[in-house]
């Protein structure tokens, strides 16, 4: 199950199971309250029954924790339903005779607490069993609800892979034919330059999408950061010979997906070179487990927005390169940020959480 599928699954499961669990717990709580009231009524009835047996000369030696005394005090507002709960016993006043007086009946709470505890345990056991049952049902329903989405994603994923794979052939053909045209046409020909630039942009987009399709299945391995950076720098130097790239050697070991990190660095370095000043420079160095890429380019007015999809400040470009960079960094647990001053340059930092 892919990461976004897991997220959707657990959201559906949490909502369904959470709702059912809340109902079960609420029902158990109110059922316990009602049963407690019934037990209290039974306690009161047992006290009334105790007095009734005394009056009918059916007094039992076994009083089951019930004791009584007689008082002739007047009780204002007396009702037969009087019943109070003390700290250690229940208390009720019942009529003694037609001439007057009252029985003061006390009943020990020990038996009541035992019954209440037993009932509470039974309710908890039933609730746990119901939660397990509905947990299984929620799990099965969540899997079933997720299936159509999985099928749709698989279809779209296969289509994307086929499309990107087929895109590689015409891009390669365009680049090869532009090289042939360069021999027969003026190298400064504007139409030819536009074709070359567009072909490069399509090539970069193809590489970005190819890596992005591996986002959910990336296997991280320990890599030498300097080797990966050097590989990307050597390629960018060939594409932008007018920009001086200064690389500081580093012995930092990082746990990443090599191809994904190369694509991240390629996108950042490509922008640093593409939007640099004439005879500009790019400095690459590490400090405190963080890789810094600093350029002397045009700068960015709103650096906090550059990782948003479709955001761009220049006319050319697609506005998705740095969005892909951010997504790949998130997968590899790399914190990325940017600071910039217009007409002075941009600094991008990549802080590695998994390093040695």
C-alpha positions as CSV (number, residue, x, y, z in Angstrom):
1,X,0.0,0.0,0.0
2,X,1.4,3.4,-1.1
3,X,1.8,6.3,1.3
4,X,-1.2,8.3,0.1
5,X,-3.3,5.1,0.1
6,X,-2.3,4.5,3.7
7,X,-3.3,8.1,4.6
8,X,-6.7,7.7,2.9
9,X,-7.2,4.3,4.5
10,X,-6.4,5.4,8.1
11,X,-8.6,8.6,7.7
12,X,-11.6,6.5,6.6
13,X,-10.9,3.9,9.3
14,X,-10.5,6.6,12.0
15,X,-13.8,8.4,11.1
16,X,-15.9,5.2,10.8
17,X,-14.4,3.4,13.8
18,X,-14.2,6.6,15.9
19,X,-17.9,7.3,15.3
20,X,-18.9,3.8,16.2
21,X,-16.6,3.6,19.2
22,X,-18.0,6.9,20.5
23,X,-21.5,5.5,20.2
24,X,-20.6,2.3,22.0
25,X,-18.8,4.1,24.8
26,X,-21.7,6.6,25.2
27,X,-24.3,3.7,25.2
28,X,-22.2,1.9,27.8
29,X,-22.0,5.0,30.0
30,X,-25.7,5.7,29.9
31,X,-26.6,2.0,30.4
32,X,-24.3,1.9,33.5
33,X,-26.1,5.0,34.9
34,X,-29.5,3.4,34.4
35,X,-28.4,0.1,35.9
36,X,-27.0,2.0,38.9
37,X,-30.4,3.6,39.4
38,X,-32.1,0.2,39.3
39,X,-29.6,-1.2,41.9
40,X,-30.3,1.8,44.2
41,X,-34.1,1.2,43.9
42,X,-33.5,-2.5,44.7
43,X,-31.6,-1.4,47.8
44,X,-34.4,0.9,48.9
45,X,-37.0,-1.9,48.2
46,X,-34.9,-4.3,50.3
47,X,-35.1,-1.9,53.2
48,X,-38.9,-1.5,52.8
49,X,-39.2,-5.3,52.6
50,X,-37.2,-5.6,55.8
51,X,-39.6,-3.4,57.7
52,X,-42.6,-5.2,56.2
53,X,-41.4,-8.6,57.4
54,X,-40.9,-7.1,60.9
55,X,-44.5,-5.9,61.0
56,X,-45.8,-9.3,59.8
57,X,-43.7,-11.1,62.3
58,X,-41.6,-12.7,59.5
59,X,-38.4,-11.1,60.8
60,X,-35.3,-13.1,59.6
61,X,-32.2,-13.6,61.7
62,X,-30.2,-13.1,58.6
63,X,-30.7,-9.4,57.9
64,X,-28.2,-9.1,55.0
65,X,-26.5,-6.0,56.4
66,X,-29.7,-4.3,57.4
67,X,-30.2,-2.8,60.8
68,X,-33.0,-0.6,62.3
69,X,-33.9,1.5,65.2
70,X,-37.1,3.3,66.2
71,X,-37.6,7.0,66.8
72,X,-40.6,9.0,67.8
73,X,-39.3,12.3,66.5
74,X,-41.5,14.3,64.2
75,X,-40.1,14.5,60.6
76,X,-41.6,17.5,58.7
77,X,-42.4,16.8,55.0
78,X,-42.0,13.1,55.4
79,X,-42.6,10.9,52.3
80,X,-42.4,7.1,52.0
81,X,-39.9,7.5,49.2
82,X,-37.2,9.1,51.4
83,X,-33.8,7.5,50.7
84,X,-30.3,8.8,51.3
85,X,-26.9,7.6,50.5
86,X,-24.3,7.8,53.2
87,X,-20.6,7.2,53.1
88,X,-20.9,3.6,54.4
89,X,-24.6,2.8,54.3
90,X,-28.0,3.7,52.9
91,X,-30.6,5.3,55.1
92,X,-34.4,5.4,55.0
93,X,-37.2,6.4,57.4
94,X,-40.3,4.2,57.3
95,X,-43.6,4.5,59.4
96,X,-43.5,2.5,62.7
97,X,-47.2,2.4,63.6
98,X,-50.5,4.2,63.2
99,X,-49.9,5.9,66.5
100,X,-46.6,7.4,65.2
101,X,-42.9,6.9,65.2
102,X,-40.5,5.8,62.5
103,X,-38.1,3.0,61.7
104,X,-34.6,4.3,60.9
105,X,-33.3,1.7,58.6
106,X,-29.6,1.4,57.6
107,X,-28.2,-0.9,54.9
108,X,-24.5,-1.6,54.5
109,X,-23.2,-0.6,51.0
110,X,-20.8,-3.5,50.7
111,X,-23.2,-5.8,48.7
112,X,-24.2,-2.8,46.5
113,X,-20.6,-2.0,45.6
114,X,-19.9,-5.7,44.7
115,X,-22.9,-5.7,42.4
116,X,-22.0,-2.4,40.9
117,X,-18.4,-3.5,40.3
118,X,-19.6,-6.8,38.8
119,X,-22.0,-4.9,36.5
120,X,-19.2,-2.5,35.5
121,X,-16.9,-5.3,34.5
122,X,-19.6,-6.9,32.4
123,X,-20.3,-3.7,30.6
124,X,-16.6,-3.1,30.0
125,X,-16.1,-6.6,28.6
126,X,-19.1,-6.2,26.3
127,X,-17.8,-2.8,25.1
128,X,-14.3,-4.2,24.4
129,X,-15.8,-7.1,22.5
130,X,-18.0,-4.7,20.5
131,X,-15.0,-2.4,19.8
132,X,-13.0,-5.4,18.5
133,X,-15.9,-6.5,16.4
134,X,-16.5,-3.1,14.9
135,X,-12.8,-2.5,14.6
136,X,-12.6,-5.6,12.3
137,X,-15.7,-4.4,10.4
138,X,-14.2,-0.9,10.0
139,X,-10.9,-2.3,8.8
140,X,-12.7,-4.5,6.1
141,X,-14.9,-1.6,5.0
142,X,-12.0,0.7,4.8
143,X,-10.1,-1.7,2.6
144,X,-13.2,-2.2,0.4
145,X,-13.8,1.6,0.1
146,X,-10.1,2.1,-0.8
147,X,-10.2,-0.5,-3.6
148,X,-11.8,1.8,-6.4
149,X,-9.3,4.5,-5.6
150,X,-6.4,2.0,-5.8
151,X,-7.6,0.8,-9.1
152,X,-7.9,4.4,-10.4
153,X,-4.5,5.3,-9.2
154,X,-2.9,2.2,-10.6
155,X,-4.5,2.9,-14.0
156,X,-3.3,6.6,-13.9
157,X,0.1,5.5,-12.7
158,X,0.6,3.0,-15.6
159,X,-0.6,5.6,-18.1
160,X,1.9,8.2,-16.7
161,X,4.7,5.7,-16.9
162,X,3.8,4.7,-20.5
163,X,3.5,8.4,-21.5
164,X,6.8,9.4,-19.9
165,X,8.6,6.4,-21.4
166,X,7.2,7.2,-24.9
167,X,8.1,10.9,-24.4
168,X,11.8,10.0,-24.2
169,X,12.0,8.9,-27.8
170,X,10.9,12.1,-29.5
171,X,12.9,14.2,-27.1
172,X,16.1,12.2,-27.9
173,X,15.2,12.5,-31.7
174,X,14.8,16.3,-31.4
175,X,18.2,16.7,-29.6
176,X,20.0,14.6,-32.1
177,X,18.5,16.4,-35.1
178,X,19.3,19.8,-33.6
179,X,23.0,18.7,-33.4
180,X,22.8,17.8,-37.1
181,X,21.2,21.2,-37.9
182,X,24.0,23.0,-36.0
183,X,26.5,21.8,-38.6
184,X,24.4,23.2,-41.5
185,X,23.0,26.3,-39.9
186,X,24.4,29.2,-38.1
187,X,24.8,28.3,-34.4
188,X,23.3,31.7,-33.4
189,X,20.1,31.0,-35.4
190,X,17.2,32.1,-33.1
191,X,14.8,29.4,-34.3
192,X,17.4,26.7,-33.7
193,X,18.2,28.1,-30.2
194,X,14.5,28.1,-29.3
195,X,14.2,24.4,-30.4
196,X,17.3,23.5,-28.4
197,X,16.0,25.3,-25.3
198,X,12.5,23.8,-25.6
199,X,14.1,20.3,-26.1
200,X,16.2,20.8,-22.9
201,X,13.1,21.9,-20.9
202,X,11.2,18.9,-22.1
203,X,14.2,16.7,-21.2
204,X,14.3,18.2,-17.7
205,X,10.6,17.7,-17.3
206,X,10.9,14.1,-18.4
207,X,13.6,13.5,-15.8
208,X,11.6,15.1,-13.1
209,X,8.5,13.1,-13.8
210,X,10.5,9.8,-14.1
211,X,12.0,10.3,-10.6
212,X,8.6,11.6,-9.2
213,X,6.9,8.3,-10.2
214,X,9.3,6.5,-7.8
215,X,8.3,8.8,-4.9
216,X,6.3,6.1,-3.0
217,X,8.7,3.2,-3.5
218,X,12.1,4.9,-2.9
219,X,14.6,2.8,-1.0
220,X,17.1,4.9,0.9
221,X,20.7,3.9,1.0
222,X,23.8,5.5,2.6
223,X,25.7,7.6,0.0
224,X,28.7,10.0,-0.1
225,X,27.1,13.4,-0.5
226,X,30.2,14.8,-2.2
227,X,30.2,12.1,-4.9
228,X,26.5,12.8,-5.8
229,X,27.0,16.6,-5.9
230,X,30.2,16.3,-8.0
231,X,28.3,14.1,-10.5
232,X,25.6,16.7,-10.9
233,X,28.1,19.6,-11.0
234,X,30.1,18.0,-13.9
235,X,26.9,17.8,-16.0
236,X,25.8,21.4,-15.2
237,X,29.3,22.7,-16.0
238,X,28.9,21.3,-19.5
239,X,25.5,22.9,-20.0
240,X,26.5,26.3,-18.5
241,X,30.3,26.8,-19.1
242,X,29.9,30.6,-18.6
243,X,29.0,30.1,-14.9
244,X,31.8,29.3,-12.4
245,X,30.8,26.5,-10.0
246,X,32.9,26.3,-6.8
247,X,32.5,23.0,-4.9
248,X,33.8,22.5,-1.4
249,X,34.7,18.9,-0.7
250,X,32.7,17.1,2.0
251,X,32.9,13.8,3.8
252,X,29.3,13.8,4.9
253,X,27.5,10.4,4.6
254,X,23.7,10.7,4.0
255,X,20.9,8.2,3.8
256,X,19.0,9.1,0.6
257,X,17.8,7.8,-2.8
258,X,20.7,8.6,-5.0
259,X,18.7,9.3,-8.2
260,X,16.2,11.4,-6.4
261,X,18.8,13.6,-4.7
262,X,20.7,14.0,-8.0
263,X,17.4,15.3,-9.5
264,X,16.9,17.6,-6.6
265,X,20.4,19.0,-7.0
266,X,20.1,19.1,-10.8
267,X,16.9,21.2,-10.6
268,X,18.5,23.6,-8.0
269,X,21.8,24.0,-9.8
270,X,20.1,24.4,-13.2
271,X,18.0,27.3,-11.8
272,X,21.1,28.8,-10.1
273,X,23.0,28.7,-13.5
274,X,20.1,29.6,-15.8
275,X,19.1,32.7,-13.8
276,X,22.6,33.8,-13.0
277,X,24.4,37.0,-14.0
278,X,26.9,37.1,-16.8
279,X,30.2,35.6,-15.6
280,X,28.4,34.7,-12.3
281,X,29.2,32.0,-9.9
282,X,27.7,29.3,-7.7
283,X,29.2,28.1,-4.4
284,X,28.4,24.7,-3.0
285,X,29.5,23.9,0.6
286,X,28.4,22.0,3.7
287,X,28.0,23.1,7.3
288,X,26.4,21.4,10.3
289,X,25.0,18.6,8.2
290,X,23.5,21.1,5.8
291,X,24.3,21.5,2.1
292,X,24.2,25.1,0.9
293,X,23.9,26.2,-2.7
294,X,24.6,29.9,-3.1
295,X,24.5,31.8,-6.4
296,X,25.1,35.4,-7.6
297,X,22.0,35.4,-9.8
298,X,19.0,37.7,-10.3
299,X,17.5,36.8,-6.9
300,X,13.9,36.0,-6.0
301,X,11.3,38.5,-4.8
302,X,9.3,35.9,-2.8
303,X,11.6,33.1,-1.9
304,X,9.0,31.7,0.5
305,X,6.8,30.8,-2.5
306,X,9.3,29.1,-4.8
307,X,8.3,25.6,-3.6
308,X,4.6,26.2,-4.4
309,X,3.3,24.4,-7.5
310,X,3.1,26.6,-10.7
311,X,4.8,29.6,-8.9
312,X,7.4,31.3,-11.1
313,X,8.9,34.8,-11.3
314,X,10.5,34.4,-14.8
315,X,8.7,34.1,-18.1
316,X,10.3,30.8,-19.0
317,X,10.0,27.6,-17.0
318,X,7.0,25.6,-15.9
319,X,6.8,26.3,-12.2
320,X,6.8,22.6,-11.2
321,X,10.6,21.9,-10.9
322,X,11.0,23.2,-7.3
323,X,7.6,21.8,-6.3
324,X,9.0,18.4,-7.3
325,X,12.2,19.2,-5.4
326,X,10.2,19.9,-2.2
327,X,8.2,16.6,-2.6
328,X,11.3,14.6,-3.1
329,X,13.0,16.2,-0.1
330,X,10.0,15.4,2.1
331,X,10.2,11.8,1.1
332,X,13.9,11.7,1.9
333,X,13.4,13.7,5.2
334,X,15.5,16.6,4.0
335,X,14.5,20.0,5.3
336,X,14.8,22.6,2.5
337,X,14.5,26.4,2.5
338,X,15.6,29.5,0.5
339,X,16.6,33.0,1.2
340,X,17.2,35.6,-1.5
341,X,17.9,39.2,-2.3
342,X,16.8,40.6,-5.6
343,X,19.9,41.4,-7.9
344,X,22.2,39.9,-5.4
345,X,21.5,36.1,-5.4
346,X,19.9,33.2,-3.7
347,X,20.9,30.8,-1.0
348,X,19.2,27.4,-0.7
349,X,19.8,25.0,2.2
350,X,19.2,21.3,2.4
351,X,19.4,19.9,6.0
352,X,19.8,16.1,6.2
353,X,18.1,14.4,9.1
354,X,19.6,11.0,8.2
355,X,23.4,11.4,8.2
356,X,26.7,10.1,9.6
